[in-house]
Amino acid sequence: MLFKHWRNGDFSYDIPLRPGVYELHLYFVAVEPASSDLSTFTIYVNTDQVLSNFDIRSDALGANIADERVFRDVSPASNGFLHLGFTSERAPATLSTVEILPGTPRRQLPIRMVTQPRSFTDHDGQFWHSDDDFLDGYTSTKGTRITGTSDPDLFAEERYGHFTYAIPVDTRDRYTLILHFAEFYFGPSASGVGDEGSRVFRVLCNGNTLLDNLDIYKEVGSLRALTKTFYHLKPSPQGKLNITFEPIANNATVSGIEVLDESQ
C-alpha cells in the first residue's frame, strides 16, 4: 500500500512539528523496468543535502523493490516546520511515503522484528514489528513452546530457506545485531528425525561472515532458544544491514532480529 502512489518532479514538503528530535524515514520504489541508465535526484532536509546522485534502482538493487532510507537527529527549522526538498538531476525526483517518528538524540530507534505477520510485545514491554525487509525464504507456524526464553511467543514462527534481510539504518552509526533461533524440526524432542549436522548454515552481514557452520541442535538441542549477538556492524553505503542466511545442510532459519544503535 505504501508504494501504490508516488509524487515526482521537483517538489517540497513543509511539515509542522513541535520542537524536538525526530527520526525521518523516506520510502521509494522505481516502478519502471530496470535500466543501466542512472536516474538520480537530490534530497534536502531543511538546508542540509542528505542524499545526492540518489538512484532508487541502484539503492534497492532493481525495479519494483521497496527501498527505505533512515535519518536520525532531524529537527524542525526555527519557523517550526521540517522542510523536505526533492530536486531532479538525471531524472525526476520521486517519493512514495514519508514517516516521522519521535527520536532519540544521536541514536537510531531500536529495530525489533519477528518473522510473523503480527506484531509482538515481549515481557519487558518492548515492541517487535511484523516480518519485513526480506527477500526470499518461506515462513511456517510452530505449535510447540520453546524453552530457555522468557518470550516463547517470539518463536511462534520462523523464516527458513535461503533468504536475506535488508534492514535500513542511518549510515553514520555502528550497530549491534541480535539474532534469535530455535531448532523446530530436527532432534528427538521435535520430529524425532535427525540430530547434529541435520541443519547447518551460515549468516553474513554486508558480505562479511558472522556465523559459519551454525548448528542450532548441536549448540542447544531442539525446541530451545539460542541467541547470537554481533557488535560494531557497519552499514552499507546504501544505509542497509544486508543479513544473508545461507544454507549448508538443509534450510537456514531465524525467528527474531534486533538491531541496536551503539552511538552514545
C-alpha positions as MATLAB code, in Angstrom:
seq = 'MLFKHWRNGDFSYDIPLRPGVYELHLYFVAVEPASSDLSTFTIYVNTDQVLSNFDIRSDALGANIADERVFRDVSPASNGFLHLGFTSERAPATLSTVEILPGTPRRQLPIRMVTQPRSFTDHDGQFWHSDDDFLDGYTSTKGTRITGTSDPDLFAEERYGHFTYAIPVDTRDRYTLILHFAEFYFGPSASGVGDEGSRVFRVLCNGNTLLDNLDIYKEVGSLRALTKTFYHLKPSPQGKLNITFEPIANNATVSGIEVLDESQ';
ca = [
       0.000    0.000    0.000;
       2.842    2.402    0.824;
       4.179    2.189   -2.734;
       1.000    2.289   -4.847;
       1.294    6.053   -5.358;
       4.175    8.493   -5.588;
       4.966   12.163   -6.128;
       7.558   13.068   -8.743;
       9.226   16.082  -10.299;
      10.701   18.947   -8.265;
       8.698   19.277   -5.061;
       8.929   20.038   -1.354;
       7.139   19.432    1.924;
       6.823   21.856    4.856;
       5.724   19.713    7.781;
       4.759   21.422   11.068;
       6.443   19.828   14.093;
       6.875   20.649   17.733;
      10.465   21.365   18.804;
      12.418   18.174   19.408;
      14.404   15.386   17.805;
      12.802   13.126   15.234;
      13.656   10.154   13.041;
      12.826   10.511    9.353;
      12.008    7.521    7.133;
      11.641    8.002    3.359;
      10.186    5.237    1.181;
      10.828    4.827   -2.542;
      10.278    2.426   -5.401;
      11.446    2.505   -9.021;
       8.443    1.182  -10.925;
       9.795    1.404  -14.448;
      11.701   -1.552  -15.957;
      15.312   -1.785  -14.785;
      17.812    0.128  -16.915;
      21.547    0.660  -16.956;
      20.975    4.442  -17.061;
      21.193    6.297  -13.764;
      18.038    8.134  -12.700;
      19.344   10.441   -9.994;
      17.992   13.214   -7.802;
      18.889   15.159   -4.641;
      17.141   15.342   -1.265;
      17.392   18.165    1.279;
      16.310   18.232    4.918;
      15.935   21.900    5.869;
      19.071   23.354    4.261;
      21.172   20.172    4.507;
      21.738   17.962    1.492;
      21.223   14.418    2.835;
      21.332   12.487   -0.454;
      22.845   13.459   -3.789;
      23.024   11.470   -7.027;
      20.429    9.202   -5.446;
      19.225    6.449   -7.780;
      16.457    4.237   -6.399;
      17.184    1.289   -8.668;
      20.842    1.197   -7.644;
      19.923    1.629   -3.994;
      17.263   -1.107   -3.988;
      19.108   -3.379   -6.465;
      16.371   -3.272   -9.060;
      12.987   -2.008  -10.146;
       9.770   -2.776   -8.233;
      11.715   -3.365   -4.997;
      10.793   -1.304   -1.932;
      13.561    0.980   -0.684;
      13.801    2.881    2.598;
      16.263    5.479    3.865;
      16.563    6.487    7.542;
      17.876    9.761    9.011;
      18.193   10.295   12.767;
      18.537   13.627   14.644;
      16.101   15.507   12.438;
      14.557   18.669   13.907;
      12.229   21.384   12.588;
      13.697   24.669   11.449;
      13.352   27.809   13.554;
       9.949   28.531   11.982;
       8.530   25.256   13.343;
       8.487   23.379   10.038;
      10.533   20.459    8.788;
      11.412   21.327    5.201;
      11.970   18.440    2.784;
      13.155   19.249   -0.745;
      13.412   16.916   -3.746;
      15.353   18.181   -6.785;
      15.640   16.336  -10.097;
      19.021   15.609  -11.657;
      19.159   12.963  -14.398;
      15.509   12.076  -13.832;
      12.530   13.456  -11.935;
      12.739   13.065   -8.168;
      10.191   10.612   -6.771;
       8.866    9.670   -3.333;
       6.230    7.219   -2.127;
       5.888    7.796    1.628;
       7.184   10.000    4.465;
       7.278    8.754    8.064;
       8.367   10.896   11.029;
       8.839    9.331   14.469;
       9.789   10.872   17.837;
      13.510   10.193   18.046;
      16.369    9.753   20.472;
      19.276   12.241   20.221;
      22.324   10.828   18.368;
      20.870    7.315   18.200;
      18.512    5.493   15.872;
      15.460    3.904   17.448;
      15.812    0.152   18.160;
      14.613   -2.227   15.452;
      12.968   -5.421   16.705;
      11.292   -7.770   14.275;
       9.664  -11.200   14.489;
       9.271  -13.448   11.444;
       5.500  -13.375   11.864;
       2.668  -11.445   10.154;
       1.674   -9.929   13.517;
       3.482   -7.570   15.874;
       4.544   -8.752   19.321;
       5.254   -7.172   22.715;
       7.782   -9.003   24.903;
       7.852   -9.422   28.687;
       9.839   -6.171   29.047;
       7.172   -4.237   27.161;
       9.356   -3.880   24.052;
       7.517   -3.743   20.728;
       8.536   -6.085   17.904;
       7.095   -5.316   14.487;
       5.992   -7.937   11.989;
       8.195   -9.539    9.349;
       9.528   -7.025    6.818;
      12.562   -6.085    4.683;
      13.077   -9.684    3.497;
      13.831  -11.210    0.112;
      13.051  -14.904   -0.476;
      12.584  -17.661    2.070;
       9.414  -19.172    3.498;
       7.555  -18.900    6.793;
       5.972  -21.630    8.877;
       3.899  -21.623   12.055;
       5.152  -23.566   15.072;
       2.759  -25.037   17.626;
       5.422  -26.119   20.097;
       6.533  -23.958   23.006;
      10.226  -23.082   23.145;
      12.176  -23.274   26.405;
      15.163  -21.224   27.518;
      13.449  -17.870   26.977;
      11.117  -15.503   28.794;
       9.313  -14.888   25.488;
       8.350  -18.209   23.894;
       5.846  -16.429   21.635;
       8.780  -14.800   19.880;
       9.361  -18.241   18.350;
       5.801  -18.830   17.148;
       7.049  -18.786   13.549;
      10.276  -18.918   11.574;
      11.603  -17.779    8.220;
      13.551  -20.574    6.587;
      15.328  -21.374    3.337;
      17.939  -19.171    1.637;
      16.996  -15.544    2.269;
      18.190  -12.019    3.020;
      17.011   -9.108    5.145;
      17.944   -5.579    4.021;
      17.381   -3.563    7.206;
      17.535    0.233    6.713;
      19.658    2.221    9.168;
      21.361    5.600    9.412;
      24.723    5.331    7.637;
      26.641    7.328   10.274;
      26.493    4.775   13.097;
      27.585    1.275   14.078;
      25.097   -1.330   15.199;
      24.633   -4.376   17.395;
      22.784   -7.241   15.739;
      20.982   -9.862   17.847;
      19.581  -12.970   16.169;
      17.130  -15.378   17.786;
      16.996  -19.009   16.682;
      15.432  -22.325   17.665;
      15.576  -25.805   16.149;
      11.940  -26.673   15.486;
      12.295  -29.750   13.315;
      15.360  -31.887   13.913;
      16.045  -33.911   17.069;
      14.142  -36.347   19.294;
      12.277  -33.564   21.120;
      10.861  -32.284   17.825;
      10.106  -34.591   14.890;
      12.354  -37.391   16.092;
      14.236  -37.125   12.820;
      17.884  -36.095   12.533;
      20.415  -34.782   15.015;
      23.702  -32.906   14.841;
      24.560  -31.886   11.305;
      20.988  -32.097   10.027;
      20.677  -28.287    9.761;
      23.839  -26.255    9.209;
      24.016  -22.743    7.781;
      25.960  -19.502    7.751;
      24.978  -15.901    8.365;
      26.617  -12.933    6.635;
      26.202   -9.186    7.035;
      27.127   -6.981    4.072;
      29.280   -9.803    2.740;
      31.162  -10.474    5.998;
      30.640  -13.843    7.684;
      29.118  -13.592   11.157;
      28.371  -17.273   11.702;
      29.773  -20.249    9.819;
      28.579  -23.831   10.175;
      25.921  -22.841   12.714;
      24.200  -25.978   14.023;
      21.444  -24.977   16.442;
      20.778  -28.526   17.596;
      24.474  -29.099   18.328;
      24.610  -25.972   20.500;
      21.351  -26.162   22.476;
      19.292  -29.115   21.224;
      15.812  -28.825   19.784;
      12.926  -26.608   20.964;
      15.271  -24.353   22.943;
      16.095  -20.700   22.278;
      19.541  -19.705   21.004;
      20.690  -16.073   20.809;
      23.725  -14.773   18.923;
      24.997  -11.188   19.268;
      27.356   -9.238   16.991;
      28.825   -5.801   17.647;
      30.123   -2.805   15.678;
      28.464   -3.651   12.359;
      28.915   -1.021    9.663;
      26.036   -0.307    7.280;
      26.441   -0.408    3.524;
      26.793    2.914    1.664;
      23.079    2.497    0.867;
      22.231    2.542    4.582;
      21.428   -1.154    4.934;
      22.423   -4.086    7.069;
      22.116   -6.838    4.462;
      21.814  -10.015    6.523;
      22.020  -13.198    4.450;
      21.072  -16.641    5.745;
      22.797  -19.225    3.549;
      22.114  -22.985    3.852;
      24.929  -25.512    4.076;
      22.802  -28.532    5.043;
      19.015  -28.169    4.798;
      17.477  -24.726    5.393;
      18.723  -21.705    7.278;
      16.273  -20.359    9.857;
      15.621  -17.347   12.108;
      12.736  -16.246   14.341;
      13.695  -12.795   15.603;
      16.052   -9.964   14.655;
      17.163   -6.954   16.730;
      19.280   -4.007   15.569;
      20.527   -1.575   18.234;
      22.400    1.678   17.584;
      25.692    1.783   19.507;
      26.064    5.589   19.443;
      26.460    7.357   22.772;
];
